[in-house]
Amino acid sequence: METKLELDLIRGTYSASWALEILSTLLNDKITSHQRRLFAYEERGEHDASNSLQRIAELQADLARVRAFLAQAQREDVEITIESQVKAVKVNERRASKRA
């Protein structure tokens, strides 16, 4: 049985505008995911939302940095190389122990 997964999520050279679309979409989807999680916490009356709140702020800051960086790249008329690997590793079953 495999214990880890590795894949190339993004690999290539893109125009600055295409790079902006790719990275903005990924970051916005991640932000939306955390916002939905927060909403679910609120609906269930749970108060453990600090991780999502912090992560949303971090991702929004990253998105602003991406936009600024790629706006400059567009003005300079340069291409952007993006390499993004994803590594997923199985760890101890936390959820099972929390349910018990």
C-alpha positions as CSV (number, residue, x, y, z in Angstrom):
1,M,0.0,0.0,0.0
2,E,1.3,3.4,-0.9
3,T,2.0,5.8,1.9
4,K,2.7,8.9,-0.1
5,L,1.6,10.6,-3.3
6,E,3.7,13.1,-5.3
7,L,2.6,15.0,-8.3
8,D,3.4,18.1,-10.4
9,L,0.5,20.4,-10.0
10,I,1.9,23.1,-12.1
11,R,4.9,22.9,-14.3
12,G,5.6,25.2,-17.2
13,T,6.4,28.7,-18.5
14,Y,3.5,31.1,-19.0
15,S,2.7,34.6,-20.0
16,A,2.3,36.8,-16.9
17,S,-1.4,37.1,-17.5
18,W,-1.9,33.3,-17.8
19,A,0.3,32.8,-14.7
20,L,-1.9,35.3,-12.8
21,E,-5.0,33.4,-13.8
22,I,-3.6,30.0,-12.7
23,L,-2.3,31.2,-9.4
24,S,-5.3,33.5,-8.6
25,T,-7.6,30.6,-9.3
26,L,-5.8,28.2,-7.0
27,L,-5.5,30.8,-4.2
28,N,-9.1,31.9,-4.5
29,D,-10.3,28.3,-4.4
30,K,-8.3,27.7,-1.3
31,I,-9.7,30.9,0.4
32,T,-13.2,29.8,-0.5
33,S,-12.6,26.4,0.9
34,H,-11.6,27.9,4.3
35,Q,-14.5,30.3,4.2
36,R,-16.9,27.4,3.7
37,R,-15.3,25.6,6.6
38,L,-15.8,28.7,8.8
39,F,-19.5,28.9,7.8
40,A,-19.9,25.2,8.7
41,Y,-18.3,25.9,12.1
42,E,-20.7,28.7,12.7
43,E,-23.7,26.7,11.6
44,R,-22.8,23.9,14.0
45,G,-21.9,26.3,16.8
46,E,-18.3,25.2,16.9
47,H,-15.7,27.7,17.9
48,D,-12.5,26.1,16.6
49,A,-12.1,28.4,13.6
50,S,-8.8,30.1,14.4
51,N,-6.8,27.9,12.0
52,S,-9.1,28.8,9.1
53,L,-9.2,32.5,10.0
54,Q,-5.4,32.6,10.1
55,R,-5.0,30.7,6.9
56,I,-7.5,32.9,5.0
57,A,-5.4,36.0,6.0
58,E,-2.2,34.3,4.9
59,L,-3.7,33.3,1.6
60,Q,-5.1,36.7,1.0
61,A,-1.7,38.2,1.6
62,D,-0.2,35.7,-0.8
63,L,-2.7,36.6,-3.4
64,A,-1.8,40.3,-3.1
65,R,1.8,39.4,-3.5
66,V,1.1,37.3,-6.6
67,R,-0.9,40.1,-8.1
68,A,1.8,42.7,-7.5
69,F,4.6,40.4,-8.8
70,L,2.7,39.5,-11.9
71,A,1.6,43.0,-12.6
72,Q,5.3,44.0,-12.6
73,A,6.0,41.0,-14.9
74,Q,3.3,42.1,-17.3
75,R,4.8,45.7,-17.4
76,E,8.2,44.1,-18.2
77,D,6.6,41.8,-20.8
78,V,8.4,38.7,-19.4
79,E,7.3,35.1,-19.1
80,I,6.9,33.3,-15.8
81,T,8.1,29.8,-14.9
82,I,6.0,28.1,-12.3
83,E,6.9,24.8,-10.6
84,S,4.5,23.5,-7.9
85,Q,4.8,20.0,-6.5
86,V,2.2,18.4,-4.2
87,K,3.3,15.8,-1.7
88,A,0.7,13.9,0.4
89,V,1.9,11.5,3.1
90,K,-0.3,9.2,5.2
91,V,0.1,9.8,8.9
92,N,-1.4,8.4,12.1
93,E,-5.1,8.2,12.0
94,R,-6.0,11.2,14.1
95,R,-9.7,11.3,13.3
96,A,-10.3,7.8,14.5
97,S,-8.7,8.5,17.8
98,K,-10.7,11.7,18.2
99,R,-14.0,9.9,17.7
100,A,-13.3,7.3,20.4
